[in-house]
Amino acid sequence: MTITPPRELVQQWASLSNEMEGNEVWMQMATCAAQWGADQELEACCALMDEWGLDGSDLMECRRPKPRTGVHAG
């Protein structure tokens, strides 16, 4: 199975790298692609859990917790 990001998304990632040079650009692109692929896989797993009658949002919350804010964060 191959997961290929949409061309528009790749172009968006490339535009984020306009001020970078050489290997920094490739590292930024690779990081964006890896995160996108991991997010796609997680969303698929959560959807499957939902189909099985389990709460996929619990898995999403564990794997992609929202940043804590406020005085008590950290």
MDTraj code that builds the backbone (N, CA, C; nanometers):
import mdtraj as md
import numpy as np

residues = "MET THR ILE THR PRO PRO ARG GLU LEU VAL GLN GLN TRP ALA SER LEU SER ASN GLU MET GLU GLY ASN GLU VAL TRP MET GLN MET ALA THR CYS ALA ALA GLN TRP GLY ALA ASP GLN GLU LEU GLU ALA CYS CYS ALA LEU MET ASP GLU TRP GLY LEU ASP GLY SER ASP LEU MET GLU CYS ARG ARG PRO LYS PRO ARG THR GLY VAL HIS ALA GLY".split()
xyz = np.array([
    [0.0847, -0.1180, 0.0000],
    [0.0000, 0.0000, 0.0000],
    [0.0891, 0.1241, 0.0000],
    [0.0596, 0.2155, -0.0881],
    [0.1333, 0.3410, -0.0964],
    [0.0407, 0.4555, -0.0580],
    [0.0878, 0.5410, 0.0279],
    [0.0128, 0.6599, 0.0664],
    [0.0827, 0.7780, 0.0007],
    [0.0146, 0.8436, -0.0903],
    [0.0740, 0.9545, -0.1633],
    [0.0000, 1.0833, -0.1290],
    [0.0716, 1.1833, -0.0789],
    [0.0042, 1.3094, -0.0473],
    [-0.0400, 1.3804, -0.1746],
    [-0.1469, 1.4565, -0.1660],
    [-0.1929, 1.5324, -0.2827],
    [-0.0859, 1.6328, -0.3275],
    [-0.0788, 1.6552, -0.4574],
    [0.0201, 1.7464, -0.5157],
    [0.0134, 1.8853, -0.4508],
    [-0.1087, 1.9342, -0.4248],
    [-0.1252, 2.0666, -0.3650],
    [-0.0598, 2.0736, -0.2277],
    [-0.0699, 1.9655, -0.1515],
    [-0.0098, 1.9619, -0.0186],
    [0.1426, 1.9630, -0.0277],
    [0.1975, 1.8889, -0.1219],
    [0.3423, 1.8872, -0.1423],
    [0.3909, 2.0266, -0.1820],
    [0.3152, 2.0938, -0.2661],
    [0.3519, 2.2303, -0.3061],
    [0.3467, 2.3253, -0.1871],
    [0.2502, 2.3035, -0.0994],
    [0.2402, 2.3853, 0.0223],
    [0.3627, 2.3633, 0.1103],
    [0.4029, 2.2378, 0.1270],
    [0.5219, 2.2088, 0.2078],
    [0.6452, 2.2728, 0.1461],
    [0.6544, 2.2658, 0.0140],
    [0.7700, 2.3236, -0.0546],
    [0.7742, 2.4748, -0.0340],
    [0.6595, 2.5390, -0.0349],
    [0.6571, 2.6839, -0.0169],
    [0.6997, 2.7233, 0.1239],
    [0.6785, 2.6364, 0.2211],
    [0.7236, 2.6631, 0.3579],
    [0.8757, 2.6632, 0.3659],
    [0.9382, 2.5979, 0.2716],
    [1.0829, 2.5802, 0.2738],
    [1.1572, 2.6819, 0.1882],
    [1.0886, 2.7840, 0.1370],
    [1.1515, 2.8796, 0.0456],
    [1.2746, 2.9485, 0.1036],
    [1.2779, 2.9698, 0.2333],
    [1.3897, 3.0412, 0.2941],
    [1.5001, 2.9467, 0.3430],
    [1.4848, 2.8192, 0.3222],
    [1.5830, 2.7212, 0.3672],
    [1.6778, 2.6863, 0.2543],
    [1.7875, 2.6246, 0.2897],
    [1.8867, 2.5858, 0.1900],
    [1.9147, 2.4361, 0.1975],
    [1.9496, 2.3795, 0.0825],
    [2.0018, 2.2436, 0.0724],
    [1.9294, 2.1395, 0.1542],
    [2.0039, 2.0787, 0.2448],
    [1.9507, 1.9681, 0.3239],
    [1.8370, 2.0094, 0.4164],
    [1.8332, 2.1358, 0.4553],
    [1.7237, 2.1823, 0.5409],
    [1.5892, 2.1673, 0.4702],
    [1.5870, 2.1942, 0.3409],
    [1.4639, 2.1817, 0.2635],
    [1.4176, 2.0360, 0.2626],
    [1.5096, 1.9448, 0.2338],
    [1.4742, 1.8026, 0.2296],
    [1.4289, 1.7534, 0.3658],
    [1.4930, 1.8009, 0.4715],
    [1.4549, 1.7590, 0.6063],
    [1.3136, 1.8085, 0.6395],
    [1.2835, 1.9333, 0.6030],
    [1.1500, 1.9889, 0.6267],
    [1.0448, 1.9110, 0.5477],
    [1.0731, 1.8841, 0.4215],
    [0.9790, 1.8091, 0.3379],
    [0.9571, 1.6678, 0.3929],
    [1.0651, 1.6024, 0.4323],
    [1.0544, 1.4666, 0.4862],
    [0.9745, 1.4661, 0.6163],
    [0.9962, 1.5653, 0.6999],
    [0.9235, 1.5741, 0.8265],
    [0.7743, 1.5950, 0.8021],
    [0.7409, 1.6858, 0.7115],
    [0.5994, 1.7094, 0.6775],
    [0.5352, 1.5835, 0.6212],
    [0.6053, 1.5155, 0.5319],
    [0.5511, 1.3940, 0.4699],
    [0.5320, 1.2830, 0.5727],
    [0.6278, 1.2673, 0.6620],
    [0.6165, 1.1633, 0.7646],
    [0.4984, 1.1915, 0.8573],
    [0.4818, 1.3170, 0.8964],
    [0.3702, 1.3529, 0.9845],
    [0.2370, 1.3325, 0.9134],
    [0.2293, 1.3728, 0.7871],
    [0.1074, 1.3550, 0.7110],
    [0.0711, 1.2060, 0.7009],
    [0.1705, 1.1230, 0.6682],
    [0.1464, 0.9791, 0.6558],
    [0.1016, 0.9175, 0.7877],
    [0.1652, 0.9584, 0.8964],
    [0.1267, 0.9069, 1.0282],
    [-0.0163, 0.9494, 1.0635],
    [-0.0511, 1.0731, 1.0292],
    [-0.1871, 1.1205, 1.0547],
    [-0.2900, 1.0429, 0.9730],
    [-0.2566, 1.0127, 0.8473],
    [-0.3474, 0.9349, 0.7624],
    [-0.3710, 0.7958, 0.8227],
    [-0.2641, 0.7330, 0.8678],
    [-0.2746, 0.5995, 0.9280],
    [-0.3568, 0.6040, 1.0562],
    [-0.3320, 0.7033, 1.1406],
    [-0.4063, 0.7158, 1.2656],
    [-0.5545, 0.7376, 1.2380],
    [-0.5870, 0.8241, 1.1421],
    [-0.7276, 0.8479, 1.1082],
    [-0.7947, 0.7200, 1.0587],
    [-0.7236, 0.6405, 0.9802],
    [-0.7788, 0.5140, 0.9312],
    [-0.8024, 0.4169, 1.0474],
    [-0.7101, 0.4116, 1.1398],
    [-0.7258, 0.3232, 1.2567],
    [-0.8446, 0.3667, 1.3424],
    [-0.8594, 0.4968, 1.3633],
    [-0.9709, 0.5470, 1.4428],
    [-1.1039, 0.5174, 1.3752],
    [-1.1082, 0.5315, 1.2432],
    [-1.2313, 0.5007, 1.1688],
    [-1.2658, 0.3530, 1.1812],
    [-1.1656, 0.2673, 1.1744],
    [-1.1897, 0.1243, 1.1891],
    [-1.2396, 0.0919, 1.3299],
    [-1.1794, 0.1539, 1.4301],
    [-1.2272, 0.1328, 1.5674],
    [-1.3735, 0.1730, 1.5806],
    [-1.4088, 0.2874, 1.5192],
    [-1.5478, 0.3328, 1.5238],
    [-1.6413, 0.2295, 1.4591],
    [-1.5966, 0.1707, 1.3469],
    [-1.6763, 0.0668, 1.2805],
    [-1.6954, -0.0536, 1.3712],
    [-1.5965, -0.0826, 1.4540],
    [-1.6036, -0.1963, 1.5449],
    [-1.6830, -0.1653, 1.6718],
    [-1.7345, -0.0429, 1.6822],
    [-1.8121, -0.0055, 1.7998],
    [-1.7258, 0.0457, 1.9143],
    [-1.5995, 0.0724, 1.8866],
    [-1.5101, 0.1288, 1.9876],
    [-1.4979, 0.2785, 1.9638],
    [-1.4479, 0.3499, 2.0602],
    [-1.4361, 0.4954, 2.0468],
    [-1.2986, 0.5319, 1.9932],
    [-1.2909, 0.5563, 1.8622],
    [-1.1643, 0.5921, 1.7989],
    [-1.1084, 0.7245, 1.8480],
    [-1.1945, 0.8103, 1.9009],
    [-1.1461, 0.9404, 1.9488],
    [-1.0532, 0.9232, 2.0689],
    [-1.0688, 0.8147, 2.1444],
    [-0.9771, 0.7882, 2.2562],
    [-0.8350, 0.7642, 2.2046],
    [-0.8240, 0.6875, 2.0975],
    [-0.6925, 0.6623, 2.0382],
    [-0.6337, 0.7920, 1.9840],
    [-0.7174, 0.8710, 1.9174],
    [-0.6704, 0.9982, 1.8620],
    [-0.6184, 1.0880, 1.9736],
    [-0.6906, 1.0956, 2.0830],
    [-0.6500, 1.1807, 2.1956],
    [-0.5182, 1.1335, 2.2565],
    [-0.4989, 1.0025, 2.2619],
    [-0.3729, 0.9490, 2.3171],
    [-0.2550, 0.9747, 2.2240],
    [-0.2769, 0.9603, 2.0947],
    [-0.1666, 0.9717, 1.9985],
    [-0.1421, 1.1139, 1.9522],
    [-0.2433, 1.2007, 1.9558],
    [-0.2288, 1.3403, 1.9140],
    [-0.2928, 1.4307, 2.0189],
    [-0.2369, 1.4308, 2.1397],
    [-0.2973, 1.5150, 2.2445],
    [-0.2858, 1.6628, 2.2079],
    [-0.3859, 1.7371, 2.2467],
    [-0.3827, 1.8815, 2.2235],
    [-0.2837, 1.9442, 2.3220],
    [-0.2097, 2.0446, 2.2775],
    [-0.1142, 2.1093, 2.3692],
    [-0.1886, 2.1707, 2.4884],
    [-0.1281, 2.1545, 2.6034],
    [-0.1879, 2.2141, 2.7229],
    [-0.1473, 2.3603, 2.7304],
    [-0.2393, 2.4428, 2.7724],
    [-0.2109, 2.5854, 2.7861],
    [-0.2471, 2.6313, 2.9266],
    [-0.2009, 2.7472, 2.9616],
    [-0.2371, 2.8028, 3.0912],
    [-0.1254, 2.7900, 3.1927],
    [-0.1522, 2.8340, 3.3115],
    [-0.0543, 2.8381, 3.4199],
    [-0.0074, 2.7011, 3.4605],
    [-0.0948, 2.6020, 3.4565],
    [-0.0622, 2.4683, 3.5062],
    [-0.0004, 2.3774, 3.4008],
    [0.0203, 2.4289, 3.2811],
    [0.0780, 2.3465, 3.1732],
    [0.2224, 2.3152, 3.2028],
    [0.2641, 2.1961, 3.1622],
    [0.4040, 2.1596, 3.1730],
    [0.4270, 2.0682, 3.2833],
])
top = md.Topology()
chain = top.add_chain()
for i, resn in enumerate(residues, 1):
    res = top.add_residue(resn, chain, resSeq=i)
    for name in ("N", "CA", "C"):
        top.add_atom(name, md.element.get_by_symbol(name[0]), res)
traj = md.Trajectory(xyz[None], top)
